[in-house]
Amino acid sequence: MAFRMHYASYGLIGYTMKIIRGAVRIARCHAREQITMRTLSQSFAEHVWSERLKDPNPFLENFDPAKARPPVLPPAATSTSSGPIRHRGTRFELHA
C-alpha cells in the first residue's frame, strides 16, 4: 500500500492529501464506512490521473509495481487543497 500511495503521489504530501480527501468524499457520498482500494482508485482517477494520463492507476488490482515505469514529476508540480474535511461523527478506516 505504501508503494502504491508513493507512486500515485510522487511522494508529495499535496498529492497524497488530494487522494485521501477525495477518497473520504467518495466514501461519504456512498455511505461507506471504509476506504478501500476501489475508493482510492476512484479518487486517484478523479483528482490526480487527469494530470498523469500516461501513468497507470496504482490502486487497481492489476497494477504491477515491477512493470510500472518510474513516475516523472512534472516541472511545475503544484497541489491545491480542496478545503477542510468536516467530520459528522462518521468514523472512516483505511483498508487495503
N, C-alpha and C positions, 0 to 999 in steps of 0.2 A: 504494500500500500504506500509506503514511504517513497519508493522509487516512482510509482505512478504519479503521486502528487508532485514530486520534484520535477518529473518530466513534463507534466501538464503546466507547471508554473514557472519553469526555468529556474526554480529555486528562489523565486522572488515572492516576498510576502504579499505584495499587491495582487498578483495573480492568484495566489493561494486563497486570499480572502475573497476575491471575486467568485471563485469556485465554491467555497464553503458557504458564503452568504447566499449565492444562487441556489445551492442545494437546500438550504434551510427554507427559502421561499417556496421552492418546488414542493418540499415535504409538507409545508403548511397548507398550500393550495390543494393538496390531495389528501389531507387529513392523515398523513403518515406520522408515526412516532419515531421512525428510524430513517437515517440517511444511509442508503445502500449504494452499491457500485452503480446501479442503474440511475439513481438520483444524481450521483456525481458525474456520470456520463452525460446526462441531460444538461446539467449545469455547465459543464465544460463546453458542450456543443453550443449552448446559448450565449455564454459570456466570454469565452476565450477563442473557440475554434474559428469564429469568423475572422479573427486576426491571424490565424495559423492554418489555413485550409490544406496546406501540404503535409502537415503533421497528423499522424493517426491519433484517435481518441484513446488515451491511455487507460480509460476506465471501462472500455469494452472488454468482454470476456476473451475475445480472440486477439487482444493486444499481446504481442510477443516482444518483451524487452530486449531479447537477444537480436531481434531483427530490426528494431526501431533505430532509425538514424538519429544521431545526437541532435537535439533541438538547438537551433541557432537563434540567439537572442536578437530581435530586431534592433536596428540602430537607435531608434527613439522609443524604447520600451517604457511606456508610462502606464500607470494604473490609476483609475479614479475610483474612489469609494462610492458606493451606491447608497450610502446612508446607514444609520444605525439599525440594528435588528431589535425590534421591540418584542419582548417576551410576554406572553399571555398565560403564564402558568403551564405551558407545554414543555415537556422535557424531551429533548432530542438526543439520540445516541448514534454514534458513527459505527457502522458495521461493515466490514469488508467481506 
